[in-house]
């Protein structure tokens, strides 16, 4: 279904193509009517997109995902073993 509403959209290309190809921002109607320049909108969109890319690499993982899978399998095996012996 197609709606007859026009929206302002800003597309930001990602500096790191390993994570994202591009980010799409839909500008609110009340803000798009202001006297801000296109460069201001683009700078704000780039700042937000860079914040997401920066946060994706922060914070060390405590355990790799395989460790969680192995612990779950070991717990399941232990429960099965205990129920089979009792």
C-alpha positions as CSV (number, residue, x, y, z in Angstrom):
1,X,0.0,0.0,0.0
2,X,1.3,3.5,-0.9
3,X,0.6,6.4,1.4
4,X,0.5,9.9,0.0
5,X,2.9,11.4,2.6
6,X,6.2,12.9,1.8
7,X,9.0,12.6,4.3
8,X,12.5,14.1,4.4
9,X,15.1,11.4,4.5
10,X,18.9,11.6,5.2
11,X,21.1,8.7,4.0
12,X,24.5,8.4,5.6
13,X,27.1,6.1,4.0
14,X,29.0,4.1,6.6
15,X,32.8,4.6,7.0
16,X,33.1,1.0,8.0
17,X,31.4,-1.3,5.4
18,X,32.1,-4.4,7.5
19,X,29.2,-3.4,9.8
20,X,26.7,-1.2,8.0
21,X,26.3,-0.2,4.4
22,X,24.3,2.9,5.1
23,X,22.0,4.5,7.7
24,X,18.7,6.0,6.9
25,X,17.2,8.8,9.0
26,X,13.7,10.1,8.7
27,X,13.4,13.7,9.8
28,X,10.5,14.7,11.9
29,X,8.0,17.0,10.2
30,X,8.2,19.7,12.9
31,X,12.0,19.8,12.7
32,X,12.2,19.7,8.9
33,X,10.1,22.9,8.8
34,X,12.8,24.8,10.7
35,X,15.5,27.0,9.2
36,X,18.3,24.5,9.7
37,X,20.6,23.9,6.7
38,X,21.0,20.6,5.0
39,X,24.6,20.5,6.3
40,X,23.4,20.7,9.9
41,X,21.0,17.8,9.3
42,X,23.8,15.8,7.7
43,X,26.3,16.5,10.5
44,X,23.8,15.4,13.1
45,X,23.0,12.2,11.2
46,X,26.7,11.4,10.8
47,X,27.3,12.1,14.5
48,X,24.5,9.7,15.5
49,X,25.6,7.0,13.0
50,X,29.3,7.3,14.2
51,X,28.1,6.9,17.8
52,X,26.5,3.5,16.9
53,X,29.6,2.3,15.1
54,X,31.8,3.4,18.0
55,X,29.6,1.6,20.6
56,X,29.6,-1.7,18.6
57,X,33.3,-2.2,19.2
58,X,33.3,-1.2,22.9
59,X,33.2,-3.4,25.9
60,X,35.1,-6.7,26.1
61,X,33.1,-9.9,26.0
62,X,33.4,-12.0,29.1
63,X,33.1,-15.3,27.3
64,X,32.9,-16.2,23.6
65,X,29.5,-17.4,22.4
66,X,30.8,-21.0,22.0
67,X,31.5,-21.1,25.8
68,X,27.8,-20.3,26.5
69,X,26.7,-23.0,24.0
70,X,29.1,-25.5,25.6
71,X,27.9,-24.7,29.1
72,X,24.3,-25.2,28.1
73,X,25.1,-28.5,26.4
74,X,27.0,-29.7,29.5
75,X,24.1,-28.7,31.8
76,X,21.6,-30.5,29.6
77,X,23.8,-33.6,29.6
78,X,24.2,-33.5,33.4
79,X,20.4,-33.2,33.9
80,X,19.8,-36.1,31.5
81,X,22.5,-38.2,33.3
82,X,21.0,-37.5,36.7
83,X,17.5,-38.4,35.6
84,X,18.7,-41.6,33.9
85,X,20.5,-42.8,37.0
86,X,17.7,-42.0,39.4
